[in-house]
Amino acid sequence: MFRYPVMLKKDGQDILVTFKDVPEAITFGKNENDALKKAVDALETGLSFYVDKRKALPIPSKPKRGQKTVSPSTLDTANS
């Protein structure tokens, strides 16, 4: 399964979520847990742009030590 490294950065009161491998995927969360939950939806939305354009999905880079990762849901991956 594809596991994409997540970049989490404090942005005011919220946590900004971005993906090096899928720059289209951006979201915010109130805290780290909320940010990681919302990251799945953002990742799936970002990857859908590749599917819509019939482009290959980006290969996830290797996460840095301790870096969190997120996977798209199995159903969305199967539809890709």
Phi and psi restraints in degrees (range 20) as a CNS / XPLOR table:
assign (resid 1 and name C) (resid 2 and name N)
       (resid 2 and name CA) (resid 2 and name C) 1.0 -74.4 20.0 2
assign (resid 2 and name N) (resid 2 and name CA)
       (resid 2 and name C) (resid 3 and name N) 1.0 123.7 20.0 2
assign (resid 2 and name C) (resid 3 and name N)
       (resid 3 and name CA) (resid 3 and name C) 1.0 -121.3 20.0 2
assign (resid 3 and name N) (resid 3 and name CA)
       (resid 3 and name C) (resid 4 and name N) 1.0 110.2 20.0 2
assign (resid 3 and name C) (resid 4 and name N)
       (resid 4 and name CA) (resid 4 and name C) 1.0 -95.9 20.0 2
assign (resid 4 and name N) (resid 4 and name CA)
       (resid 4 and name C) (resid 5 and name N) 1.0 130.0 20.0 2
assign (resid 4 and name C) (resid 5 and name N)
       (resid 5 and name CA) (resid 5 and name C) 1.0 -63.9 20.0 2
assign (resid 5 and name N) (resid 5 and name CA)
       (resid 5 and name C) (resid 6 and name N) 1.0 137.7 20.0 2
assign (resid 5 and name C) (resid 6 and name N)
       (resid 6 and name CA) (resid 6 and name C) 1.0 -106.4 20.0 2
assign (resid 6 and name N) (resid 6 and name CA)
       (resid 6 and name C) (resid 7 and name N) 1.0 137.3 20.0 2
assign (resid 6 and name C) (resid 7 and name N)
       (resid 7 and name CA) (resid 7 and name C) 1.0 -104.7 20.0 2
assign (resid 7 and name N) (resid 7 and name CA)
       (resid 7 and name C) (resid 8 and name N) 1.0 121.1 20.0 2
assign (resid 7 and name C) (resid 8 and name N)
       (resid 8 and name CA) (resid 8 and name C) 1.0 -112.0 20.0 2
assign (resid 8 and name N) (resid 8 and name CA)
       (resid 8 and name C) (resid 9 and name N) 1.0 130.7 20.0 2
assign (resid 8 and name C) (resid 9 and name N)
       (resid 9 and name CA) (resid 9 and name C) 1.0 -141.4 20.0 2
assign (resid 9 and name N) (resid 9 and name CA)
       (resid 9 and name C) (resid 10 and name N) 1.0 130.6 20.0 2
assign (resid 9 and name C) (resid 10 and name N)
       (resid 10 and name CA) (resid 10 and name C) 1.0 -62.4 20.0 2
assign (resid 10 and name N) (resid 10 and name CA)
       (resid 10 and name C) (resid 11 and name N) 1.0 130.4 20.0 2
assign (resid 10 and name C) (resid 11 and name N)
       (resid 11 and name CA) (resid 11 and name C) 1.0 -136.6 20.0 2
assign (resid 11 and name N) (resid 11 and name CA)
       (resid 11 and name C) (resid 12 and name N) 1.0 89.7 20.0 2
assign (resid 11 and name C) (resid 12 and name N)
       (resid 12 and name CA) (resid 12 and name C) 1.0 68.1 20.0 2
assign (resid 12 and name N) (resid 12 and name CA)
       (resid 12 and name C) (resid 13 and name N) 1.0 -124.6 20.0 2
assign (resid 12 and name C) (resid 13 and name N)
       (resid 13 and name CA) (resid 13 and name C) 1.0 -84.3 20.0 2
assign (resid 13 and name N) (resid 13 and name CA)
       (resid 13 and name C) (resid 14 and name N) 1.0 -13.9 20.0 2
assign (resid 13 and name C) (resid 14 and name N)
       (resid 14 and name CA) (resid 14 and name C) 1.0 -108.7 20.0 2
assign (resid 14 and name N) (resid 14 and name CA)
       (resid 14 and name C) (resid 15 and name N) 1.0 174.4 20.0 2
assign (resid 14 and name C) (resid 15 and name N)
       (resid 15 and name CA) (resid 15 and name C) 1.0 -111.5 20.0 2
assign (resid 15 and name N) (resid 15 and name CA)
       (resid 15 and name C) (resid 16 and name N) 1.0 121.3 20.0 2
assign (resid 15 and name C) (resid 16 and name N)
       (resid 16 and name CA) (resid 16 and name C) 1.0 -83.4 20.0 2
assign (resid 16 and name N) (resid 16 and name CA)
       (resid 16 and name C) (resid 17 and name N) 1.0 133.6 20.0 2
assign (resid 16 and name C) (resid 17 and name N)
       (resid 17 and name CA) (resid 17 and name C) 1.0 -115.7 20.0 2
assign (resid 17 and name N) (resid 17 and name CA)
       (resid 17 and name C) (resid 18 and name N) 1.0 125.6 20.0 2
assign (resid 17 and name C) (resid 18 and name N)
       (resid 18 and name CA) (resid 18 and name C) 1.0 -137.0 20.0 2
assign (resid 18 and name N) (resid 18 and name CA)
       (resid 18 and name C) (resid 19 and name N) 1.0 166.5 20.0 2
assign (resid 18 and name C) (resid 19 and name N)
       (resid 19 and name CA) (resid 19 and name C) 1.0 -129.8 20.0 2
assign (resid 19 and name N) (resid 19 and name CA)
       (resid 19 and name C) (resid 20 and name N) 1.0 123.4 20.0 2
assign (resid 19 and name C) (resid 20 and name N)
       (resid 20 and name CA) (resid 20 and name C) 1.0 -59.0 20.0 2
assign (resid 20 and name N) (resid 20 and name CA)
       (resid 20 and name C) (resid 21 and name N) 1.0 -40.7 20.0 2
assign (resid 20 and name C) (resid 21 and name N)
       (resid 21 and name CA) (resid 21 and name C) 1.0 -83.2 20.0 2
assign (resid 21 and name N) (resid 21 and name CA)
       (resid 21 and name C) (resid 22 and name N) 1.0 -19.8 20.0 2
assign (resid 21 and name C) (resid 22 and name N)
       (resid 22 and name CA) (resid 22 and name C) 1.0 -133.3 20.0 2
assign (resid 22 and name N) (resid 22 and name CA)
       (resid 22 and name C) (resid 23 and name N) 1.0 79.4 20.0 2
assign (resid 22 and name C) (resid 23 and name N)
       (resid 23 and name CA) (resid 23 and name C) 1.0 -62.8 20.0 2
assign (resid 23 and name N) (resid 23 and name CA)
       (resid 23 and name C) (resid 24 and name N) 1.0 -17.4 20.0 2
assign (resid 23 and name C) (resid 24 and name N)
       (resid 24 and name CA) (resid 24 and name C) 1.0 -72.4 20.0 2
assign (resid 24 and name N) (resid 24 and name CA)
       (resid 24 and name C) (resid 25 and name N) 1.0 -18.1 20.0 2
assign (resid 24 and name C) (resid 25 and name N)
       (resid 25 and name CA) (resid 25 and name C) 1.0 -91.5 20.0 2
assign (resid 25 and name N) (resid 25 and name CA)
       (resid 25 and name C) (resid 26 and name N) 1.0 109.4 20.0 2
assign (resid 25 and name C) (resid 26 and name N)
       (resid 26 and name CA) (resid 26 and name C) 1.0 -140.2 20.0 2
assign (resid 26 and name N) (resid 26 and name CA)
       (resid 26 and name C) (resid 27 and name N) 1.0 137.5 20.0 2
assign (resid 26 and name C) (resid 27 and name N)
       (resid 27 and name CA) (resid 27 and name C) 1.0 -157.0 20.0 2
assign (resid 27 and name N) (resid 27 and name CA)
       (resid 27 and name C) (resid 28 and name N) 1.0 178.3 20.0 2
assign (resid 27 and name C) (resid 28 and name N)
       (resid 28 and name CA) (resid 28 and name C) 1.0 -132.7 20.0 2
assign (resid 28 and name N) (resid 28 and name CA)
       (resid 28 and name C) (resid 29 and name N) 1.0 155.4 20.0 2
assign (resid 28 and name C) (resid 29 and name N)
       (resid 29 and name CA) (resid 29 and name C) 1.0 -139.4 20.0 2
assign (resid 29 and name N) (resid 29 and name CA)
       (resid 29 and name C) (resid 30 and name N) 1.0 160.1 20.0 2
assign (resid 29 and name C) (resid 30 and name N)
       (resid 30 and name CA) (resid 30 and name C) 1.0 -72.6 20.0 2
assign (resid 30 and name N) (resid 30 and name CA)
       (resid 30 and name C) (resid 31 and name N) 1.0 -30.2 20.0 2
assign (resid 30 and name C) (resid 31 and name N)
       (resid 31 and name CA) (resid 31 and name C) 1.0 -150.2 20.0 2
assign (resid 31 and name N) (resid 31 and name CA)
       (resid 31 and name C) (resid 32 and name N) 1.0 -179.2 20.0 2
assign (resid 31 and name C) (resid 32 and name N)
       (resid 32 and name CA) (resid 32 and name C) 1.0 -61.7 20.0 2
assign (resid 32 and name N) (resid 32 and name CA)
       (resid 32 and name C) (resid 33 and name N) 1.0 -44.1 20.0 2
assign (resid 32 and name C) (resid 33 and name N)
       (resid 33 and name CA) (resid 33 and name C) 1.0 -62.1 20.0 2
assign (resid 33 and name N) (resid 33 and name CA)
       (resid 33 and name C) (resid 34 and name N) 1.0 -45.2 20.0 2
assign (resid 33 and name C) (resid 34 and name N)
       (resid 34 and name CA) (resid 34 and name C) 1.0 -62.7 20.0 2
assign (resid 34 and name N) (resid 34 and name CA)
       (resid 34 and name C) (resid 35 and name N) 1.0 -41.7 20.0 2
assign (resid 34 and name C) (resid 35 and name N)
       (resid 35 and name CA) (resid 35 and name C) 1.0 -62.2 20.0 2
assign (resid 35 and name N) (resid 35 and name CA)
       (resid 35 and name C) (resid 36 and name N) 1.0 -42.1 20.0 2
assign (resid 35 and name C) (resid 36 and name N)
       (resid 36 and name CA) (resid 36 and name C) 1.0 -68.6 20.0 2
assign (resid 36 and name N) (resid 36 and name CA)
       (resid 36 and name C) (resid 37 and name N) 1.0 -35.3 20.0 2
assign (resid 36 and name C) (resid 37 and name N)
       (resid 37 and name CA) (resid 37 and name C) 1.0 -64.7 20.0 2
assign (resid 37 and name N) (resid 37 and name CA)
       (resid 37 and name C) (resid 38 and name N) 1.0 -45.1 20.0 2
assign (resid 37 and name C) (resid 38 and name N)
       (resid 38 and name CA) (resid 38 and name C) 1.0 -71.0 20.0 2
assign (resid 38 and name N) (resid 38 and name CA)
       (resid 38 and name C) (resid 39 and name N) 1.0 -23.5 20.0 2
assign (resid 38 and name C) (resid 39 and name N)
       (resid 39 and name CA) (resid 39 and name C) 1.0 -62.6 20.0 2
assign (resid 39 and name N) (resid 39 and name CA)
       (resid 39 and name C) (resid 40 and name N) 1.0 -34.7 20.0 2
assign (resid 39 and name C) (resid 40 and name N)
       (resid 40 and name CA) (resid 40 and name C) 1.0 -60.9 20.0 2
assign (resid 40 and name N) (resid 40 and name CA)
       (resid 40 and name C) (resid 41 and name N) 1.0 -47.9 20.0 2
assign (resid 40 and name C) (resid 41 and name N)
       (resid 41 and name CA) (resid 41 and name C) 1.0 -63.5 20.0 2
assign (resid 41 and name N) (resid 41 and name CA)
       (resid 41 and name C) (resid 42 and name N) 1.0 -42.4 20.0 2
assign (resid 41 and name C) (resid 42 and name N)
       (resid 42 and name CA) (resid 42 and name C) 1.0 -62.8 20.0 2
assign (resid 42 and name N) (resid 42 and name CA)
       (resid 42 and name C) (resid 43 and name N) 1.0 -41.3 20.0 2
assign (resid 42 and name C) (resid 43 and name N)
       (resid 43 and name CA) (resid 43 and name C) 1.0 -63.3 20.0 2
assign (resid 43 and name N) (resid 43 and name CA)
       (resid 43 and name C) (resid 44 and name N) 1.0 -46.0 20.0 2
assign (resid 43 and name C) (resid 44 and name N)
       (resid 44 and name CA) (resid 44 and name C) 1.0 -61.8 20.0 2
assign (resid 44 and name N) (resid 44 and name CA)
       (resid 44 and name C) (resid 45 and name N) 1.0 -40.0 20.0 2
assign (resid 44 and name C) (resid 45 and name N)
       (resid 45 and name CA) (resid 45 and name C) 1.0 -64.9 20.0 2
assign (resid 45 and name N) (resid 45 and name CA)
       (resid 45 and name C) (resid 46 and name N) 1.0 -45.6 20.0 2
assign (resid 45 and name C) (resid 46 and name N)
       (resid 46 and name CA) (resid 46 and name C) 1.0 -59.8 20.0 2
assign (resid 46 and name N) (resid 46 and name CA)
       (resid 46 and name C) (resid 47 and name N) 1.0 -43.3 20.0 2
assign (resid 46 and name C) (resid 47 and name N)
       (resid 47 and name CA) (resid 47 and name C) 1.0 -68.5 20.0 2
assign (resid 47 and name N) (resid 47 and name CA)
       (resid 47 and name C) (resid 48 and name N) 1.0 -28.7 20.0 2
assign (resid 47 and name C) (resid 48 and name N)
       (resid 48 and name CA) (resid 48 and name C) 1.0 -63.2 20.0 2
assign (resid 48 and name N) (resid 48 and name CA)
       (resid 48 and name C) (resid 49 and name N) 1.0 -28.8 20.0 2
assign (resid 48 and name C) (resid 49 and name N)
       (resid 49 and name CA) (resid 49 and name C) 1.0 -63.3 20.0 2
assign (resid 49 and name N) (resid 49 and name CA)
       (resid 49 and name C) (resid 50 and name N) 1.0 -37.4 20.0 2
assign (resid 49 and name C) (resid 50 and name N)
       (resid 50 and name CA) (resid 50 and name C) 1.0 -67.2 20.0 2
assign (resid 50 and name N) (resid 50 and name CA)
       (resid 50 and name C) (resid 51 and name N) 1.0 -43.1 20.0 2
assign (resid 50 and name C) (resid 51 and name N)
       (resid 51 and name CA) (resid 51 and name C) 1.0 -63.3 20.0 2
assign (resid 51 and name N) (resid 51 and name CA)
       (resid 51 and name C) (resid 52 and name N) 1.0 -45.8 20.0 2
assign (resid 51 and name C) (resid 52 and name N)
       (resid 52 and name CA) (resid 52 and name C) 1.0 -59.7 20.0 2
assign (resid 52 and name N) (resid 52 and name CA)
       (resid 52 and name C) (resid 53 and name N) 1.0 -35.0 20.0 2
assign (resid 52 and name C) (resid 53 and name N)
       (resid 53 and name CA) (resid 53 and name C) 1.0 -90.9 20.0 2
assign (resid 53 and name N) (resid 53 and name CA)
       (resid 53 and name C) (resid 54 and name N) 1.0 4.4 20.0 2
assign (resid 53 and name C) (resid 54 and name N)
       (resid 54 and name CA) (resid 54 and name C) 1.0 57.5 20.0 2
assign (resid 54 and name N) (resid 54 and name CA)
       (resid 54 and name C) (resid 55 and name N) 1.0 39.1 20.0 2
assign (resid 54 and name C) (resid 55 and name N)
       (resid 55 and name CA) (resid 55 and name C) 1.0 -100.6 20.0 2
assign (resid 55 and name N) (resid 55 and name CA)
       (resid 55 and name C) (resid 56 and name N) 1.0 153.8 20.0 2
assign (resid 55 and name C) (resid 56 and name N)
       (resid 56 and name CA) (resid 56 and name C) 1.0 -64.8 20.0 2
assign (resid 56 and name N) (resid 56 and name CA)
       (resid 56 and name C) (resid 57 and name N) 1.0 142.7 20.0 2
assign (resid 56 and name C) (resid 57 and name N)
       (resid 57 and name CA) (resid 57 and name C) 1.0 -68.4 20.0 2
assign (resid 57 and name N) (resid 57 and name CA)
       (resid 57 and name C) (resid 58 and name N) 1.0 141.9 20.0 2
assign (resid 57 and name C) (resid 58 and name N)
       (resid 58 and name CA) (resid 58 and name C) 1.0 -63.6 20.0 2
assign (resid 58 and name N) (resid 58 and name CA)
       (resid 58 and name C) (resid 59 and name N) 1.0 139.9 20.0 2
assign (resid 58 and name C) (resid 59 and name N)
       (resid 59 and name CA) (resid 59 and name C) 1.0 -78.7 20.0 2
assign (resid 59 and name N) (resid 59 and name CA)
       (resid 59 and name C) (resid 60 and name N) 1.0 130.6 20.0 2
assign (resid 59 and name C) (resid 60 and name N)
       (resid 60 and name CA) (resid 60 and name C) 1.0 -65.0 20.0 2
assign (resid 60 and name N) (resid 60 and name CA)
       (resid 60 and name C) (resid 61 and name N) 1.0 137.9 20.0 2
assign (resid 60 and name C) (resid 61 and name N)
       (resid 61 and name CA) (resid 61 and name C) 1.0 -78.5 20.0 2
assign (resid 61 and name N) (resid 61 and name CA)
       (resid 61 and name C) (resid 62 and name N) 1.0 165.9 20.0 2
assign (resid 61 and name C) (resid 62 and name N)
       (resid 62 and name CA) (resid 62 and name C) 1.0 -73.6 20.0 2
assign (resid 62 and name N) (resid 62 and name CA)
       (resid 62 and name C) (resid 63 and name N) 1.0 128.4 20.0 2
assign (resid 62 and name C) (resid 63 and name N)
       (resid 63 and name CA) (resid 63 and name C) 1.0 -69.5 20.0 2
assign (resid 63 and name N) (resid 63 and name CA)
       (resid 63 and name C) (resid 64 and name N) 1.0 149.6 20.0 2
assign (resid 63 and name C) (resid 64 and name N)
       (resid 64 and name CA) (resid 64 and name C) 1.0 -71.9 20.0 2
assign (resid 64 and name N) (resid 64 and name CA)
       (resid 64 and name C) (resid 65 and name N) 1.0 160.3 20.0 2
assign (resid 64 and name C) (resid 65 and name N)
       (resid 65 and name CA) (resid 65 and name C) 1.0 -55.1 20.0 2
assign (resid 65 and name N) (resid 65 and name CA)
       (resid 65 and name C) (resid 66 and name N) 1.0 124.6 20.0 2
assign (resid 65 and name C) (resid 66 and name N)
       (resid 66 and name CA) (resid 66 and name C) 1.0 82.7 20.0 2
assign (resid 66 and name N) (resid 66 and name CA)
       (resid 66 and name C) (resid 67 and name N) 1.0 -4.2 20.0 2
assign (resid 66 and name C) (resid 67 and name N)
       (resid 67 and name CA) (resid 67 and name C) 1.0 -74.4 20.0 2
assign (resid 67 and name N) (resid 67 and name CA)
       (resid 67 and name C) (resid 68 and name N) 1.0 134.9 20.0 2
assign (resid 67 and name C) (resid 68 and name N)
       (resid 68 and name CA) (resid 68 and name C) 1.0 -71.6 20.0 2
assign (resid 68 and name N) (resid 68 and name CA)
       (resid 68 and name C) (resid 69 and name N) 1.0 152.4 20.0 2
assign (resid 68 and name C) (resid 69 and name N)
       (resid 69 and name CA) (resid 69 and name C) 1.0 -129.5 20.0 2
assign (resid 69 and name N) (resid 69 and name CA)
       (resid 69 and name C) (resid 70 and name N) 1.0 157.3 20.0 2
assign (resid 69 and name C) (resid 70 and name N)
       (resid 70 and name CA) (resid 70 and name C) 1.0 -135.2 20.0 2
assign (resid 70 and name N) (resid 70 and name CA)
       (resid 70 and name C) (resid 71 and name N) 1.0 142.9 20.0 2
assign (resid 70 and name C) (resid 71 and name N)
       (resid 71 and name CA) (resid 71 and name C) 1.0 -117.4 20.0 2
assign (resid 71 and name N) (resid 71 and name CA)
       (resid 71 and name C) (resid 72 and name N) 1.0 145.4 20.0 2
assign (resid 71 and name C) (resid 72 and name N)
       (resid 72 and name CA) (resid 72 and name C) 1.0 -68.5 20.0 2
assign (resid 72 and name N) (resid 72 and name CA)
       (resid 72 and name C) (resid 73 and name N) 1.0 157.0 20.0 2
assign (resid 72 and name C) (resid 73 and name N)
       (resid 73 and name CA) (resid 73 and name C) 1.0 -63.8 20.0 2
assign (resid 73 and name N) (resid 73 and name CA)
       (resid 73 and name C) (resid 74 and name N) 1.0 155.6 20.0 2
assign (resid 73 and name C) (resid 74 and name N)
       (resid 74 and name CA) (resid 74 and name C) 1.0 -59.6 20.0 2
assign (resid 74 and name N) (resid 74 and name CA)
       (resid 74 and name C) (resid 75 and name N) 1.0 -41.4 20.0 2
assign (resid 74 and name C) (resid 75 and name N)
       (resid 75 and name CA) (resid 75 and name C) 1.0 -62.1 20.0 2
assign (resid 75 and name N) (resid 75 and name CA)
       (resid 75 and name C) (resid 76 and name N) 1.0 -45.1 20.0 2
assign (resid 75 and name C) (resid 76 and name N)
       (resid 76 and name CA) (resid 76 and name C) 1.0 -65.2 20.0 2
assign (resid 76 and name N) (resid 76 and name CA)
       (resid 76 and name C) (resid 77 and name N) 1.0 -37.9 20.0 2
assign (resid 76 and name C) (resid 77 and name N)
       (resid 77 and name CA) (resid 77 and name C) 1.0 -64.9 20.0 2
assign (resid 77 and name N) (resid 77 and name CA)
       (resid 77 and name C) (resid 78 and name N) 1.0 -40.1 20.0 2
assign (resid 77 and name C) (resid 78 and name N)
       (resid 78 and name CA) (resid 78 and name C) 1.0 -65.3 20.0 2
assign (resid 78 and name N) (resid 78 and name CA)
       (resid 78 and name C) (resid 79 and name N) 1.0 -32.1 20.0 2
assign (resid 78 and name C) (resid 79 and name N)
       (resid 79 and name CA) (resid 79 and name C) 1.0 -78.3 20.0 2
assign (resid 79 and name N) (resid 79 and name CA)
       (resid 79 and name C) (resid 80 and name N) 1.0 -12.4 20.0 2
